[in-house]
Amino acid sequence: MLKSLPPVKYYYSKDKRFYKLIYQLTGLYPSNLQVFKVAFIHKSASRSLDRKRLNNERLEFLGDAILASVVADFLYAYFPFKKEGFLTKMRARIVSRDQLNEIALKMGLQFHIVAQNKINGTKNIYGNALEALIGAVYVDKGYKKTKNFVLRKIIENNIDLYKLALTDSDYKSQVIEWAQKNKFDIIYEDEEVESTEQNSLYFTSTIKLDDQILGKGKGASKKEAQQKASKQALDNTEEFTMLSS
């Protein structure tokens, strides 16, 4: 039995290659190519349309919310006897920035992002583009097909749930637990910094034990900076425990 062919209006058009790309990425035949094109436009390459700056930030916002909903629904059904705390941690690990960046790179999204700035080393752009792609699928196809896309192409192809369940990547919680266990008083010093290179903001976080620095981190959000600082701190906890004993 023959598979259904994609709509004729795109079959011989100049957008044929991009049309095939979207099908390869999502498993869906796109109806609105324009929304998928916007999903790959970084804000540094924003385009003007009706006096509005066109880039993927709005789709990223939408995709982030849809992804969180789909993952929550999936985990609720997949782990019927797990408590809320476990489900919350699992969702956070699946939708974490590092995880989404890694998945986006595996999918090859880095080769299709339109940006004026150099994006090498700015990995969050990849995860943001993945969220924007999810948002584009939702706009074009609705929730049900977006859910299937997320489950098949993102979770099933890239996430090892058993391994993820055994991994505790909430580094800040681990640092706080370690400090409480050893009766240490630690503080997080956070700062918002303006980047002169990319004309954007980023955050830094420093963890201190008395006057000693346990760890430092930098990220696109305060939470990400704190997690990176906490991870570095955990690598140093043995050393600082010896110094403080």
N, C-alpha and C positions, 0 to 999 in steps of 0.2 A: 504494500500500500504506500503510495507516494505521500511524502510530507507536504504540508501546505506551504506554498511559496510566499515570500514576503510581498507586501503591496507593490504593485507595478510602478507607482509614482516615483519610487526610489530605485527601482531595479536597474535602470540604465542611466541614472542621473550622475552628475559630477560628484555627488555625495555618496556614491556607492561604497567607496573604501571606508569612509567613516561609519556608514550604516552597518557594514560587516563587522567593524571593530566593536560597535555597541552590542551587536548580537553575540560576538565571541565573549565579551566581558560579562554580559548579563543573562544570555540565553533567551533574550526577548527581542522581537522585531520592533524597533522603535517607530512610533507614529509621529512624534514631534522631535525632529533632529536638532532643532535650535536649542531646546532646553538642555540637551546632552552636550552641545557645544559649549554652552555657558558653564556647565559643570567643570570644565577643564580650564577656565580662564581665571588665573590668579589675579588678585587685586592689583598687582603691580602692572598688569597688562589690561586694566579695565578699559572697556569700550563705551562710547557714549551712544545712547539711544533715547530719543525724546527727552533730552536734558537729564537723563539718569545715567549713572555709572554702572555699567554692566559687568559683573564678575560673579564668581561662584560662592560668595559669602552667604547670601540668602539661602541658596540650595544646601550649603553646608549646615546652616542652622536647622533647616528642615530635616535633612538626613540624619543629623545627630539625634533629634527627637524620635524619629521613626525607628532608628537602629536600637535605641534604648528600649522602646516599646516592644519591638520584635524579640529582642534578646530576653527581656523579662518574661514575656509570654512563653517563650521556648523553655527557659530554665524552670519555670513554674510547673510545666508539664513533664519535663525530663527528670526532675528531682522531686517527686511527689511527697517525700517524707522529710525533706530538708527544711531547716528553719529559715526565717527571714534573713538572719545575719549571714548565713552561708550563701543564700541566693544573691544578696546584695554584693558580697565580695566577688562572687563569680561574674556577675554582670559587669562590675567595675574592671575586672581583669580582661574580659572580652572586649570591652569598648575603650580600653586604655589607649592613650595616644601612641605609646610604643607598639602595642599590638596592631593598631590600625595602620600605622606607618609600615610595619613589616608586611602586612597583608597587601597593602597597596603596591609595594615594591614587587611582591611575588606576582601580582596581577599585571605588572608592567605599566602602571599608570604614569610613572615618571617620564615615559617617552611621549606622552600625549598632552602634558600640562603646558599651557601657554603662559609664559611669564617673561617679564623684562629683566628682572633681577636674577642673579645667579642663585640657583636653588640647591646646588650641591652643599650638603651639610645642613640644610634646613629641612630636615626630614618631615616636620609637621605638615608641610605643604602636601605631602603625599597622602597622609591620613585625612587631611581636610578635603582633598580631591575625592577620596573614597566616599566620605560622608556626602559630598555634593552629588556624586554619582547616585547614591541611594536616594537623595532628594529628587533627582531628575527622574529616576524610575518611578517614584511615587507620583510625581506630577503627571507623568505620561501614562502610567498604567494602574494607579490606585494602590490601595494598601495590600490586598490579597497577593497580587503578583510581586509586589515589593518584598513582602514577607518570604515568599518562595525563593526569590533571588538572594536575599540575605541568608536564608538557611542553607541553600544548596551551594552557592558560589563563595560565600564568606565563611560561614561556620563549619559546614561539613568538609570543605576543601582545605581549611587552614587551622582549625582549632582542635586540639586534642583535649577533650573535656576532662578525662581522667588525670592527665598530667597537670592540667591547669588547676584542678581541684586540690592537688598536692603542693601547689606553689603558692606561697604567701608573698605577694608583691606589694602589699601595703606597708612600705618601709617606714613611714612615719609612725604607724601604730606600733611597729616592732621597736623603734627607738624609744618611744614613750614607755612601752612595757619594760624595756631594758633599764631605763632610767629609774622607774618606780621600784623595780626589783632590787636595784643597787642603791636606792635612796639618793639619787643624784638629782640636782636641780638643773635642768637644761632649758635653754630659750631658743626660739626661732626668730632671727632678725631678717625680715623681708623688705625688699626694696623694688620699686618699679623704675625701670630704666628706659630711656628713649634711645633707640638704635639709630645712629647717624648713617649707617650703611644702607639699611633697608627702609628707613623712615617709618619705623614701627616700634612698638613697645615690647619689652620683655621683662621678666622678673628674676631676681636673684634671691637666694635664701642661704643664710648661714646659721648653723647650729653651734651653740657655745655651751661648754661646761665650765663654769666659772669664767676664767679669761682664756681658756683654751678652745680652739676651733675644732669641732668634731668633724664637720663636713660642710661643703659648699655645693650649691646647685644653681642651675640656670635653666629657665624654661619659658614657654609662651604664656603660661599662667602661673599664678602663685602656687597652686597645688602641684603642678609639675616640677617647679623649682624646689619645693619642699621635699618631694619624693626623691629627687636626685640627690639633694643634700643628705637626706636620711639614709639613702643607699650607701653613700660614701661614709657616713658616720658608722653604719653597721660594720663596714670593713675595718673601721678603726676602733671598735668597741673593746676588743681584746687588749690593744695597746693602751687605751685610756683607762681601762679597769686596772691594769698593772700600775699605771702612773698614780692612780688615785688610792691604791691600797696601802 
